[in-house]
């Protein structure tokens, strides 16, 4: 029997969730390692964006899990990586300094 060797294609929603998860994780880590209030404009933008980013931090792993289940738990899916990055970011936020 010939195996199906077609590469897995990630969906647009999977790519979007992965991209947003990377942005949220980067935003959170940037706020932890950098003094965002050093410059007033950067501090103001950081303060304006913190609530939407906090909501996305908890919602994106749930969306990634739903998409992962919908795609029949394919290990090549970007949703599994989004889920892992989101969970690690939440755990670092809760148990970090």
N, CA, C and O of each residue as an XYZ file, in Angstrom:
388
protein
N       0.820     -1.193      0.000
C       0.000      0.000      0.000
C       0.863      1.255      0.000
O       1.889      1.335      0.675
N       0.435      2.175     -0.736
C       1.154      3.434     -0.789
C       0.618      4.371      0.299
O      -0.592      4.544      0.446
N       1.528      4.961      1.045
C       1.122      5.875      2.105
C       0.795      7.245      1.530
O       1.320      7.654      0.494
N      -0.086      7.935      2.235
C      -0.422      9.294      1.837
C       0.654     10.228      2.376
O       0.699     10.485      3.579
N       1.506     10.732      1.520
C       2.637     11.552      1.933
C       2.421     13.041      1.674
O       3.382     13.805      1.580
N       1.175     13.443      1.560
C       0.899     14.867      1.340
C       1.200     15.641      2.612
O       0.806     15.217      3.699
N       1.884     16.755      2.499
C       2.184     17.548      3.696
C       0.908     18.155      4.279
O      -0.067     18.411      3.573
N       0.952     18.372      5.588
C      -0.196     18.942      6.278
C      -0.250     20.439      6.010
O       0.767     21.127      6.097
N      -1.427     20.937      5.686
C      -1.623     22.373      5.451
C      -2.363     22.961      6.642
O      -3.465     22.520      6.972
N      -1.765     23.949      7.283
C      -2.411     24.620      8.398
C      -3.495     25.565      7.881
O      -3.343     26.189      6.831
N      -4.567     25.656      8.620
C      -5.663     26.536      8.222
C      -5.305     27.989      8.523
O      -4.374     28.272      9.278
N      -6.046     28.881      7.930
C      -5.847     30.311      8.165
C      -6.104     30.643      9.637
O      -5.370     31.426     10.239
N      -7.141     30.048     10.205
C      -7.451     30.321     11.614
C      -6.346     29.797     12.521
O      -6.031     30.431     13.529
N      -5.751     28.657     12.189
C      -4.646     28.126     12.977
C      -3.432     29.036     12.924
O      -2.765     29.257     13.935
N      -3.148     29.563     11.736
C      -2.030     30.492     11.584
C      -2.285     31.788     12.343
O      -1.375     32.342     12.960
N      -3.523     32.269     12.295
C      -3.876     33.499     12.993
C      -3.766     33.328     14.506
O      -3.229     34.198     15.193
N      -4.268     32.222     15.022
C      -4.181     31.961     16.456
C      -2.723     31.836     16.889
O      -2.342     32.358     17.937
N      -1.908     31.152     16.096
C      -0.487     31.016     16.415
C       0.204     32.372     16.419
O       0.972     32.669     17.334
N      -0.053     33.187     15.422
C       0.547     34.517     15.333
C       0.135     35.393     16.515
O       0.974     36.074     17.104
N      -1.151     35.379     16.864
C      -1.620     36.167     18.005
C      -1.050     35.653     19.321
O      -0.765     36.446     20.219
N      -0.880     34.350     19.449
C      -0.291     33.789     20.661
C       1.159     34.232     20.817
O       1.599     34.551     21.922
N       1.896     34.253     19.722
C       3.282     34.723     19.759
C       3.326     36.199     20.174
O       4.167     36.592     20.983
N       2.431     37.007     19.625
C       2.392     38.436     19.969
C       2.062     38.629     21.447
O       2.697     39.441     22.120
N       1.079     37.894     21.957
C       0.684     38.025     23.362
C       1.826     37.587     24.277
O       2.110     38.259     25.268
N       2.486     36.470     23.961
C       3.607     36.000     24.778
C       4.751     37.010     24.751
O       5.361     37.289     25.783
N       5.037     37.551     23.587
C       6.089     38.555     23.470
C       5.739     39.817     24.254
O       6.606     40.393     24.910
N       4.495     40.248     24.196
C       4.041     41.426     24.933
C       4.228     41.217     26.432
O       4.716     42.105     27.131
N       3.842     40.050     26.920
C       3.951     39.798     28.347
C       5.411     39.728     28.790
O       5.779     40.330     29.799
N       6.249     38.997     28.043
C       7.658     38.885     28.404
C       8.378     40.218     28.266
O       9.267     40.519     29.062
N       8.017     41.014     27.285
C       8.618     42.332     27.123
C       8.303     43.222     28.325
O       9.167     43.966     28.790
N       7.077     43.148     28.824
C       6.703     43.909     30.005
C       7.408     43.454     31.264
O       7.563     44.235     32.203
N       7.841     42.192     31.303
C       8.544     41.663     32.466
C      10.024     42.012     32.477
O      10.593     42.228     33.547
N      10.650     42.071     31.330
C      12.095     42.280     31.282
C      12.495     43.713     30.946
O      13.672     44.060     31.046
N      11.551     44.540     30.555
C      11.849     45.907     30.148
C      11.054     46.889     30.995
O       9.922     46.616     31.393
N      11.663     48.028     31.261
C      10.946     49.099     31.943
C      10.144     49.869     30.891
O      10.654     50.789     30.251
N       8.877     49.473     30.726
C       8.051     50.087     29.686
C       7.643     51.511     30.046
O       7.187     52.263     29.184
N       7.801     51.879     31.289
C       7.413     53.227     31.721
C       8.568     54.226     31.635
O       8.438     55.368     32.078
N       9.677     53.805     31.076
C      10.813     54.705     30.912
C      10.463     55.850     29.977
O      10.825     57.001     30.221
N       9.754     55.522     28.903
C       9.272     56.542     27.974
C       7.757     56.640     28.128
O       7.067     55.622     28.164
N       7.246     57.852     28.216
C       5.822     58.047     28.494
C       4.912     57.481     27.424
O       3.874     56.901     27.744
N       5.274     57.634     26.171
C       4.429     57.159     25.072
C       4.352     55.630     25.097
O       3.276     55.056     24.937
N       5.483     54.986     25.295
C       5.508     53.526     25.345
C       4.702     53.030     26.542
O       3.965     52.050     26.434
N       4.840     53.702     27.677
C       4.064     53.336     28.856
C       2.574     53.526     28.643
O       1.774     52.717     29.110
N       2.193     54.582     27.946
C       0.775     54.819     27.678
C       0.199     53.757     26.744
O      -0.908     53.265     26.966
N       0.942     53.409     25.711
C       0.481     52.360     24.789
C       0.401     51.019     25.524
O      -0.534     50.246     25.315
N       1.378     50.751     26.378
C       1.366     49.512     27.164
C       0.133     49.451     28.064
O      -0.506     48.405     28.173
N      -0.198     50.559     28.702
C      -1.371     50.609     29.579
C      -2.678     50.463     28.802
O      -3.622     49.843     29.290
N      -2.736     51.025     27.607
C      -3.953     50.916     26.799
C      -4.166     49.477     26.338
O      -5.304     49.013     26.267
N      -3.084     48.770     26.025
C      -3.193     47.424     25.451
C      -3.243     46.300     26.477
O      -3.496     45.158     26.093
N      -3.015     46.565     27.764
C      -2.882     45.457     28.707
C      -4.169     44.662     28.886
O      -4.101     43.441     29.025
N      -5.324     45.289     28.888
C      -6.574     44.548     29.090
C      -6.917     43.648     27.897
O      -7.249     42.482     28.108
N      -6.849     44.140     26.650
C      -7.100     43.219     25.530
C      -6.090     42.071     25.474
O      -6.456     40.946     25.135
N      -4.840     42.339     25.797
C      -3.825     41.281     25.788
C      -4.089     40.277     26.902
O      -3.897     39.077     26.703
N      -4.518     40.737     28.054
C      -4.841     39.832     29.155
C      -6.011     38.923     28.799
O      -5.992     37.734     29.117
N      -7.014     39.467     28.150
C      -8.149     38.655     27.707
C      -7.682     37.633     26.664
O      -8.051     36.461     26.730
N      -6.872     38.083     25.707
C      -6.378     37.167     24.681
C      -5.481     36.091     25.279
O      -5.430     34.971     24.769
N      -4.777     36.421     26.353
C      -3.893     35.455     26.992
C      -4.658     34.243     27.503
O      -4.143     33.126     27.470
N      -5.874     34.452     27.973
C      -6.668     33.342     28.482
C      -7.614     32.745     27.430
O      -8.011     31.586     27.551
N      -7.971     33.510     26.417
C      -8.917     33.026     25.405
C      -8.215     32.246     24.288
O      -8.763     31.260     23.794
N      -7.025     32.667     23.886
C      -6.342     32.019     22.761
C      -6.019     30.541     23.002
O      -6.172     29.749     22.072
N      -5.580     30.122     24.196
C      -5.375     28.677     24.389
C      -6.664     27.871     24.266
O      -6.639     26.736     23.790
N      -7.785     28.443     24.688
C      -9.075     27.750     24.548
C      -9.439     27.623     23.071
O      -9.889     26.565     22.630
N      -9.248     28.688     22.313
C      -9.532     28.643     20.879
C      -8.608     27.639     20.190
O      -9.045     26.889     19.318
N      -7.332     27.625     20.578
C      -6.390     26.671     19.991
C      -6.792     25.236     20.309
O      -6.669     24.353     19.460
N      -7.271     25.000     21.526
C      -7.715     23.657     21.898
C      -8.933     23.238     21.081
O      -9.010     22.098     20.623
N      -9.875     24.142     20.897
C     -11.065     23.829     20.097
C     -10.673     23.535     18.648
O     -11.169     22.576     18.056
N      -9.796     24.343     18.080
C      -9.348     24.111     16.709
C      -8.550     22.813     16.590
O      -8.635     22.119     15.577
N      -7.778     22.490     17.620
C      -7.013     21.252     17.607
C      -7.932     20.041     17.617
O      -7.697     19.077     16.890
N      -8.961     20.083     18.422
C      -9.930     18.982     18.463
C     -10.692     18.911     17.142
O     -10.961     17.823     16.632
N     -11.034     20.065     16.596
C     -11.758     20.106     15.319
C     -10.929     19.503     14.183
O     -11.476     18.869     13.281
N      -9.620     19.700     14.230
C      -8.732     19.168     13.192
C      -8.258     17.756     13.514
O      -7.287     17.277     12.927
N      -8.926     17.098     14.426
C      -8.660     15.700     14.783
C      -7.265     15.487     15.355
O      -6.599     14.503     15.033
N      -6.832     16.403     16.195
C      -5.590     16.285     16.963
C      -4.360     15.971     16.116
O      -3.578     15.086     16.464
N      -4.192     16.658     15.055
C      -3.024     16.474     14.191
C      -1.805     17.103     14.858
O      -1.850     18.272     15.241
N      -0.706     16.338     15.006
C       0.453     16.871     15.724
C       1.243     17.884     14.890
O       2.106     18.577     15.429
N       0.971     17.981     13.617
C       1.644     18.969     12.782
C       0.901     20.297     12.753
O       1.347     21.244     12.106
N      -0.207     20.370     13.438
C      -1.007     21.583     13.454
C      -0.329     22.660     14.295
O       0.283     22.360     15.319
N      -0.438     23.904     13.864
C       0.092     25.019     14.652
C      -0.712     25.240     15.924
O      -0.250     25.927     16.835
N      -1.905     24.669     15.997
C      -2.738     24.865     17.175
C      -2.137     24.222     18.413
O      -2.309     24.742     19.515
N      -1.444     23.116     18.262
C      -0.825     22.488     19.420
C       0.307     23.362     19.955
O       0.517     23.434     21.166
N       1.029     24.017     19.065
C       2.095     24.923     19.488
C       1.515     26.188     20.117
O       2.074     26.719     21.076
N       0.412     26.663     19.586
C      -0.267     27.817     20.183
C      -0.741     27.484     21.588
O      -0.610     28.291     22.508
N      -1.288     26.299     21.741
C      -1.758     25.860     23.050
C      -0.605     25.775     24.041
O      -0.729     26.236     25.175
N       0.509     25.193     23.628
C       1.663     25.073     24.513
C       2.243     26.433     24.892
O       2.554     26.670     26.059
N       2.387     27.313     23.930
C       2.923     28.647     24.203
C       1.980     29.415     25.131
O       2.432     30.086     26.059
N       0.679     29.319     24.884
C      -0.290     30.003     25.735
C      -0.288     29.491     27.157
O      -0.348     30.282     28.099
N      -0.220     28.183     27.332
C      -0.212     27.604     28.678
C       1.074     27.972     29.417
O       1.033     28.304     30.602
N       2.208     27.917     28.728
C       3.476     28.296     29.357
C       3.457     29.767     29.759
O       3.940     30.118     30.836
N       2.913     30.619     28.922
C       2.840     32.046     29.243
C       1.941     32.289     30.452
O       2.289     33.083     31.326
N       0.796     31.621     30.516
C      -0.101     31.774     31.665
C       0.578     31.265     32.931
O       0.478     31.898     33.982
N       1.264     30.137     32.846
C       1.945     29.598     34.028
C       3.073     30.514     34.488
O       3.269     30.700     35.689
N       3.820     31.091     33.540
C       4.863     32.052     33.905
C       4.260     33.300     34.521
O       4.838     33.883     35.438
N       3.111     33.711     34.028
C       2.459     34.893     34.583
C       1.992     34.627     36.010
O       2.128     35.493     36.874
N       1.445     33.447     36.266
C       0.922     33.131     37.592
C       2.036     32.839     38.581
O       2.020     33.360     39.696
N       3.006     32.015     38.194
C       4.031     31.571     39.138
C       5.338     32.337     39.035
O       6.278     32.042     39.773
N       5.423     33.307     38.145
C       6.627     34.111     38.006
C       6.751     35.116     39.136
O       5.909     35.176     40.032
N       7.787     35.883     39.080
C       8.020     36.878     40.141
C       6.917     37.860     40.170
O       6.928     38.777     40.991
